[in-house]
């Protein structure tokens, strides 16, 4: 198995999946493959090799990979992005485990969204997966993006409300960072106070806690770490590839800050 992305050197996925394979006595290997956008078609074709079960897909390829696949599962089509490729014989099927991973992360954290006012930051595949999960959970959803036209388009597709990038967070019960801001030490909510007891979810999975989550914790918020969603979406990918239940605790133990 591979992780296709650009860049990928920071990824924690190899440690998780290697631990899972070892726990079940499987001989598979999981490798990082840094693929420039212009090389994506060739990299996808390489997944048809007989010794490959599939791959994970991360930025910037989760939306771009769709035309190169033979089939795409309905949920991945609705999200408009693929994070898992499953090979059956020589055919490649796109799946998305982000929605289930996000829901599992909230459940494990004891966060309930029914009737809550939620702000989702971002307008890409991760934001779409989050919106689907929150809609199923009965939340009242608003979405903001630095490019407001993308937020309005996303809102129209999913029947939620588009708002301008916030200056204040008063009135929100929960905020989700579904942008990539945080990968390089950014705080997507810099300059904004975080109301005490608000739930702050940062989907950026980092070896060290993101700046946003560190600040949220210090300001008395409830935090949900992106590593938790990474764990649960990875478990979903593992099951799709192998047909076996993922050894969740072995995968958890391979992640920093999770033991």
C-alpha positions, 0 to 999 in steps of 0.5 A, a space after each residue: 500500500 502507498 500514500 499518494 500526496 505532495 508532500 508526504 514526508 510528515 505523514 504518520 500513516 506508515 507507522 499506523 498501518 505497519 503496526 496494524 499489519 504486524 498485529 495481524 501477522 500480515 506481510 503487507 508494507 505501507 510506503 510514502 510516495 511523493 507524487 507531483 500533480 503532473 505525475 498523478 496519472 502514472 502513479 495511479 496506473 502503478 497501483 494496478 500492479 498485482 502485488 498492490 492492494 490499494 493506496 491512501 490519497 492526501 492533498 493535493 490529489 484527493 479530488 484530482 484522482 477521481 478521473 483516473 479511477 475505474 469506479 467511485 463509491 457513492 459517498 466519495 462521489 458525494 464528498 467529491 474526494 477520494 482518500 482510499 483506493 481499493 484494487 480488485 483484480 486490475 480495477 481501482 475503486 475510490 472510497 472516502 473514509 473521512 466522514 466515518 472517521 470524523 464521526 468516530 472521533 467526535 463519538 470517542 471524544 464525547 462530543 454531541 452535535 445535535 442542535 448545536 451551532 457549528 462553524 466549518 472552516 474550509 471548502 475542500 473534500 475534508 469540509 464536505 465530509 465534515 458537513 455530511 457527518 454534521 448534517 446526519 448528526 443534526 447540527 446547525 451548520 455554517 461554512 466559511 472559506 477565505 474564498 467566499 465564492 467556494 463557501 457559497 457553492 459548498 453551502 448551496 450543494 449541501 443546504 447549509 449557510 455560507 458566512 464570511 470568514 469570522 471576526 468573532 466566535 461568540 454564539 458557536 458551540 463548535 468550530 472545525 478547522 477543515 483547512 490545511 492551515 496548521 501544517 506549518 504552524 499557522 493558527 487559522 483563528 489567530 486574533 480571535 478569542 476562543 469562548 470557554 467550553 466551545 469545542 474546537 476540532 482541528 483536522 490537521 494531524 500533526 506529530 506535535 499538537 497544532 497551535 490552534 489546539 494548544 491555544 484552545 486547550 489553554 483557553 478552556 475549550 474542549 479539543 478534538 485532535 486531528 490525530 483521532 480522525 486520522 486513526 479512525 479513517 485509517 482503520 476504515 481504509 485498512 478494512 477496505 483493503 484487507 476485509 478484516 477489522 482494523 486492530 485499532 489499539 495497535 494503530 493508536 499506540 503507533 501514534 504520538 500523543 495517543 497513548 
